[in-house]
Amino acid sequence: MTKIFWRLLAVCAAVSVLGACADREMTTAFTLRGDLRGLTHDTVEVRDVLSYKDTTYRVVQRDGRFAFVVEPDTFALYRVTVNGGAASFYAFGDKGRTVDASGRVDSAYVMLSGDVEANGRLMDFERVLAERLRAFADSVDCAGADGAALLDSVACAEAAAYVLAHHDDYVSAVVFEKYLWESRCPDYVMLDSVLGGMSGILLDLPELHRARAVVDRKKAAFPGRYVYLNNLEFTDGTRLPISESRGNYLFIEFWASWSRPSMALRGELEDVYAKFRNAKVREAGKSVGVNFIGVSLDTDAALCDSASRAAAVGWRQVCDGKAWVSDLVEKFAITSLPDNVLLGLNNKVIGRSLTPAELDSVLSARFDR
């Protein structure tokens, strides 16, 4: 009887130990629970932003609810992409913690709650930013594309100030990605300055490492730099000699027929072109004008020409069929469409990624129009 008692006691002890181990294992999991409105796809995509490995997970959602459970090695940051890539948000995670995400996916920001303190700091920033953007919109006419660009510039300025004040906080990595890197018209000079103020712990992150590489490429054609251009050959068989490009202002539009944002912008650029196509000013002892050219990333020059005719574009087009590896794309480090560069005399870079309104303003100041 005594032997049976001690055996039973040993079994109970073993079960107790195993249960404790199981509890400990359970506490190492991180759970992100979603209760979101506005989801249009059956799955959401979750990616570990801090990992150099391809750690992308797909999670099924039903009626906006889903649960993502993972065993992170350490403190983690996840990017949750929804609606087939149309929207996304970030959430910090840690072992044994649970975070809840709620709200509308197409709103200013998704609300995060739970026991991961970094999410609280991120929410504080986004709450303050939303309030400042609302106040700015109430004081300035923010209708249309120009208004959206103004709001974007305010968000970029607020984000830059936050990152520079918190240069070694992982929250700054999210603020940089969401509000500076992914802005409608990235200001690469500002990006370079902000990246230069970050600590090494942030610059070692995969996303920021890639951003640093792109910005370093862009530096070759930052405003104030001089860019050497060869003779340019257009799809209509004409050419722009080196002497003519260096002796005038030169606006270069980068676009493609398959890029809807590019095509949408061309009508506004046509208005600026019509205003300045015959403008002249005396500069450096000679009469100086403005040349507009397009650089198409289409692989077929016929598509470039037909799209330009359909849009009633008046300026000549370059299309060598090499798309993203063409000489001019490489020279100006173009990474997204639409994009553009404005050169002054001797091919000095005056501006990059200008909106039509900004281009009009810069040229008006120089040509007194």
C-alpha positions in Angstrom: 0.0 0.0 0.0 2.9 2.3 0.9 4.6 1.7 -2.4 1.4 2.4 -4.3 1.0 5.7 -2.3 4.5 6.8 -3.2 4.1 5.9 -6.9 0.8 7.9 -7.0 2.6 10.8 -5.4 5.4 10.7 -7.9 3.0 10.6 -10.8 1.1 13.6 -9.4 4.4 15.5 -9.0 5.3 14.7 -12.6 2.0 15.8 -13.9 2.3 19.0 -11.8 5.8 19.7 -13.3 4.5 19.0 -16.8 1.6 21.3 -16.2 3.9 24.1 -15.0 6.1 23.6 -18.0 3.1 23.8 -20.3 2.0 27.0 -18.6 5.5 28.5 -19.0 5.4 27.5 -22.7 2.0 29.1 -23.1 3.3 32.4 -21.6 5.9 32.7 -24.3 3.3 33.2 -27.0 2.3 36.6 -28.3 -1.4 37.1 -29.4 -2.7 39.9 -31.6 -6.5 40.0 -31.6 -8.2 42.0 -34.3 -11.7 43.4 -34.2 -11.7 45.7 -37.2 -14.3 47.3 -39.5 -13.8 47.8 -43.2 -12.1 44.5 -44.1 -12.8 43.4 -47.6 -10.6 40.3 -47.9 -10.9 36.9 -46.2 -7.3 37.0 -44.9 -4.9 39.5 -43.3 -1.1 39.4 -43.8 1.2 39.7 -40.8 4.9 40.3 -41.3 7.7 40.5 -38.7 9.4 43.8 -39.6 12.4 43.2 -37.3 13.4 39.9 -38.9 15.7 39.6 -41.8 14.0 36.3 -42.6 10.8 36.0 -44.7 8.4 35.8 -41.8 5.0 36.5 -43.4 1.9 34.9 -42.0 -1.7 34.8 -43.4 -4.5 34.8 -40.9 -8.2 34.2 -41.7 -10.6 36.8 -40.5 -14.4 36.5 -40.1 -16.6 39.5 -39.6 -13.5 41.6 -38.9 -12.2 39.3 -36.1 -9.0 37.4 -36.2 -6.4 36.1 -33.8 -2.7 35.9 -34.7 -0.6 33.8 -32.2 3.1 33.4 -32.6 6.2 32.5 -30.5 8.5 35.5 -30.9 12.2 35.0 -30.1 12.2 38.4 -28.4 10.5 41.8 -28.6 8.9 42.1 -32.1 7.2 44.5 -34.4 4.5 43.3 -36.8 3.1 45.0 -39.9 -0.5 43.9 -40.5 -1.6 44.4 -44.1 -5.3 44.2 -45.0 -7.6 44.5 -48.0 -5.1 43.1 -50.4 -2.4 45.7 -49.6 -4.7 48.8 -49.6 -4.2 49.5 -45.9 -1.8 48.5 -43.1 -0.9 49.2 -39.5 1.9 48.3 -37.1 1.8 46.5 -33.7 4.6 45.8 -31.2 4.6 42.3 -29.6 6.4 40.5 -26.8 6.5 37.1 -25.2 3.4 36.3 -23.2 1.6 39.5 -24.1 -1.7 40.2 -25.8 -2.6 43.2 -27.9 -6.0 44.1 -29.2 -6.5 46.1 -32.5 -9.8 47.8 -33.1 -11.4 50.5 -35.2 -11.7 51.1 -39.0 -8.8 50.1 -41.2 -9.3 53.1 -43.4 -9.2 55.6 -40.6 -6.3 57.8 -39.5 -5.0 55.0 -37.3 -6.0 51.6 -35.8 -6.4 51.6 -32.0 -4.0 49.3 -30.1 -4.5 48.3 -26.5 -2.9 45.7 -24.3 0.3 45.2 -22.2 3.0 46.1 -24.7 4.2 49.6 -23.6 5.6 50.6 -27.0 2.2 50.4 -28.5 1.1 53.0 -26.0 3.8 55.4 -27.1 2.8 54.8 -30.8 -0.8 55.6 -30.0 0.2 58.8 -28.2 2.0 60.0 -31.2 -0.8 59.1 -33.6 -3.4 60.7 -31.4 -1.5 64.0 -31.2 -0.8 63.9 -34.9 -4.4 63.4 -35.8 -5.4 66.3 -33.6 -2.8 68.6 -35.2 -3.9 67.6 -38.7 -7.5 68.3 -37.8 -6.6 71.7 -36.5 -4.5 72.5 -39.6 -7.4 71.3 -41.9 -9.8 73.6 -40.0 -7.5 76.6 -40.5 -6.4 76.0 -44.2 -8.4 74.9 -47.3 -7.3 71.3 -47.7 -9.6 70.4 -50.5 -8.2 68.5 -53.5 -4.8 67.2 -54.3 -3.0 70.4 -53.1 -4.7 70.2 -49.8 -3.7 66.5 -49.4 -0.1 67.4 -50.2 -0.2 70.2 -47.5 -1.5 67.7 -44.9 1.1 65.2 -46.0 3.9 67.9 -45.5 2.6 68.6 -42.0 2.6 64.9 -41.1 6.1 64.6 -42.4 7.3 67.6 -40.3 5.7 66.2 -37.2 7.1 62.7 -37.8 10.6 64.1 -38.5 10.6 66.1 -35.2 9.4 63.0 -33.3 12.1 60.7 -34.7 14.9 63.2 -34.1 13.7 63.6 -30.5 13.5 59.8 -30.0 16.4 58.6 -32.1 16.8 55.2 -30.3 13.2 54.2 -29.8 11.6 51.5 -31.9 8.5 53.6 -32.1 10.5 56.0 -34.2 11.1 53.2 -36.8 7.3 53.0 -37.3 6.8 56.7 -37.4 9.6 57.0 -40.0 8.2 54.2 -42.2 4.5 55.2 -42.0 4.7 59.0 -42.2 8.1 59.8 -43.9 9.0 56.9 -46.1 5.5 56.1 -47.3 4.4 59.7 -47.8 2.8 60.7 -51.1 5.9 62.7 -52.2 8.9 61.6 -50.1 11.3 64.4 -49.4 14.6 62.6 -49.8 16.7 65.5 -48.4 14.6 65.4 -45.2 14.8 61.6 -45.2 18.6 61.8 -45.3 18.6 64.2 -42.5 16.3 62.1 -40.3 18.2 58.9 -41.0 21.4 60.7 -40.1 20.0 61.5 -36.7 18.9 57.9 -35.9 20.9 55.6 -33.6 22.6 52.5 -34.9 20.0 50.2 -33.2 17.3 51.6 -35.6 19.5 51.8 -38.7 20.2 48.1 -38.3 16.5 47.2 -38.8 15.8 45.6 -42.2 13.2 48.3 -43.3 15.4 51.2 -42.4 18.5 49.6 -43.8 16.7 49.3 -47.2 15.6 53.0 -46.9 19.1 54.1 -46.1 20.4 52.4 -49.3 17.7 54.0 -51.5 18.4 57.5 -50.0 22.1 57.1 -50.5 21.4 56.4 -54.2 19.1 59.4 -54.4 21.9 61.6 -53.0 23.6 61.6 -56.4 20.8 63.8 -57.7 19.8 65.9 -54.6 19.0 69.6 -55.1 22.2 71.5 -55.6 24.0 68.7 -57.3 25.0 68.7 -61.0 24.1 65.8 -63.2 25.7 64.9 -66.5 23.3 64.1 -69.3 24.2 62.6 -72.7 22.3 63.6 -75.9 18.7 62.5 -75.4 17.0 60.6 -78.2 13.2 60.8 -78.4 10.6 58.3 -79.7 9.8 60.7 -82.6 13.4 60.5 -83.9 14.5 63.9 -82.7 17.3 64.6 -80.2 18.0 67.0 -77.4 21.7 67.9 -77.6 23.9 68.3 -74.5 24.3 72.0 -75.2 20.6 72.6 -75.3 19.8 70.7 -72.1 22.6 72.4 -70.2 21.7 75.9 -71.6 18.1 75.8 -70.5 15.9 74.6 -67.7 14.9 71.0 -68.1 11.9 69.3 -66.5 12.0 65.5 -66.6 8.7 63.6 -66.0 9.1 59.9 -65.1 6.0 57.9 -65.9 4.5 54.7 -67.5 1.3 53.9 -69.3 0.6 51.2 -66.8 0.9 53.6 -63.8 -2.5 55.1 -63.0 -1.1 57.8 -60.8 1.3 58.8 -63.6 -1.5 59.1 -66.1 -3.7 61.0 -63.6 -1.0 63.6 -63.1 -0.3 64.3 -66.7 -3.3 66.6 -67.2 -2.1 69.0 -64.5 1.5 68.9 -65.9 0.1 69.8 -69.3 -1.3 73.1 -67.8 2.1 74.0 -66.4 3.7 73.1 -69.8 1.3 75.3 -71.7 2.1 78.2 -69.4 5.9 78.0 -69.7 6.6 76.3 -73.0 7.5 79.6 -74.7 8.7 81.4 -71.5 12.1 83.1 -71.8 14.3 84.9 -69.2 17.7 86.5 -69.4 20.2 84.5 -67.3 23.9 84.1 -67.4 24.0 86.6 -70.2 21.7 84.7 -72.6 18.1 83.9 -73.3 17.0 80.8 -71.4 13.8 78.7 -71.7 12.3 75.5 -70.3 12.3 72.1 -72.0 9.8 69.5 -70.8 10.5 65.8 -71.6 9.0 62.6 -70.5 10.8 59.4 -69.6 8.6 56.4 -70.0 9.2 53.1 -68.2 7.2 51.2 -70.7 9.0 48.4 -72.5 7.4 49.3 -75.8 7.8 52.7 -77.3 4.5 52.3 -79.2 2.7 52.1 -75.8 4.5 55.3 -74.7 3.5 57.2 -77.8 -0.1 56.1 -77.9 -0.6 56.9 -74.2 0.9 60.3 -74.7 -1.3 61.1 -77.7 -4.4 59.9 -75.7 -3.5 62.3 -72.9 -2.7 65.1 -75.4 0.8 65.6 -73.9 2.8 68.1 -75.9 6.3 67.3 -74.8 8.7 64.7 -76.3 9.2 61.3 -74.9 12.2 59.1 -74.2 11.5 55.3 -74.1 14.5 52.9 -74.4 12.4 49.9 -73.4 14.6 49.1 -70.4 12.0 50.2 -67.8 13.6 50.3 -64.3 17.1 49.8 -65.5 17.2 52.5 -68.1 20.1 55.0 -67.9 18.0 58.0 -66.7 16.1 56.0 -64.1 19.4 54.8 -62.7 21.0 58.3 -62.9 18.2 59.9 -60.9 17.6 56.9 -58.7 13.9 56.7 -59.5 12.2 54.1 -57.3 8.5 54.9 -57.7 6.0 56.5 -60.2 5.2 59.2 -60.8 8.4 61.1 -60.1 10.2 64.1 -61.7 13.3 66.2 -61.6 13.7 69.9 -62.4 17.2 71.0 -63.6 18.6 74.5 -64.0 21.5 75.7 -66.1 24.3 73.2 -66.5 21.9 70.5 -65.3 22.0 71.6 -61.7 19.2 69.9 -59.7 16.7 72.5 -58.5 13.8 70.2 -57.3 12.7 66.6 -57.1 9.3 65.0 -56.8 7.5 68.3 -57.4 3.7 68.6 -57.4 2.3 70.5 -60.4 1.6 73.4 -58.0 5.2 73.4 -56.7 6.6 73.2 -60.3 4.4 76.2 -61.3 5.6 78.1 -58.3 9.3 77.4 -58.9 9.1 78.3 -62.6 6.9 81.4 -61.9 9.6 82.8 -59.6 12.3 82.4 -62.2 10.3 83.4 -65.3 8.2 86.1 -63.7 4.8 84.7 -64.6 
